Amino acid sequence: MTHPVWPLFDLRVRTPRLELRYVDDEMAAELAVLAAHGIHDPEFMPFAMPWSTEPSPALERNTMQFYWRCRAELSPTDWNINLATIMDRKVVGTTALIAKDFPILRQFETGSWLGRAFQGHGIGKEMRIATLQLGFLGLAGDTATTSAWEDNAPSLGVTNSLGYSRASTRRSVRQARASTMHHFEMSRADFTARVQRTDIELGGVEACLPFLGLGQ
């Protein structure tokens, strides 16, 4: 099915292991329930904003509102493209490309999370690669960035395995305590040399370009 009014609903990335699809209301509801079942150990906070600690059912409602807000506020100069990660017809997590003034800067940030039951199986790395493939090849980005707290070993492991460069570190407040956030970046040249794959398929990209200030 094609969506002439909101073509982002047709956006997808396929790898041999998983598929990324732009989040519609049905997938948003599945992600809300998945988040409520747990994303991380209660003693650990991987996010800059501790949204995942909200009790149910407020967490589910806030999650739905977040995806609606990202759609409503999307513009060519400020966008947050959320993609559900699907394996065996099941939503297992989500990844996003976030950018401001992308038509000029050609820089995008990635962020993601997985349900706890699906962690530790290499899915996070596969969905990061798929997200980078969309950002660099589909949207013609020049630089990708990502960030993680100093003790977020899974995220740092994926980032380091893909060859990002350390851009900076910054002390920030996390749940009323000081902590260090590491910031990384990857150039198009590094992506092409180390990460780009030939077994990943992009779909529905061209129709989305005008929405993102990238085409007629």
TALINNOR-V743209 format. One line per field, one symbol per residue. phi: phi as a letter, one per 40 degrees, with the letter a starting at -180 (. if undefined). psi: psi as a letter, one per 20 degrees, with the letter a starting at -180 (. if undefined). burial: 1 if it has 16 or more other ideal C-beta (glycine too) atoms within 10 Angstrom, else 0. A space follows every 50 residues. Layout:
phi=???
psi=???
burial=???
//
This chain:
phi=.bbccbcdcccabbbcbabbbdccccccccccccccchbaddcbbcccbc ccccccccdcccccccccccccccadbaabccbccbbfgbcbiababbab fcdccfbbbbaaabcdcbcgbgcdccccccccccccccbgcbabbaaacd bcdcccccdcccgccccabacacbfgbcabbcbbabcdcccccbbdbcbb bbbgcdccdccbgbac
psi=qqnhgmihiipqpprhhrppqpoahghggghggghhiphrphipoiqhpl hiipqqjhggghgghghgghghjprhioqooppqpppljppiaqqqppqp khhghkpqqqqrqqqhijqjjjhggghgghghggggggilqhpqqrqqqh jmggghggghhikqqpgrqpprpoljqprpppprqprhghghhhhpqikp ppqjgghighhjkir.
burial=00000011111111101111111000111111011100110000110000 01000000110010011001100100001111111110001111111110 01000111111111100110001111111111111111101011111110 01001101100101000000000100000011011101011000100001 0101101110111100
//
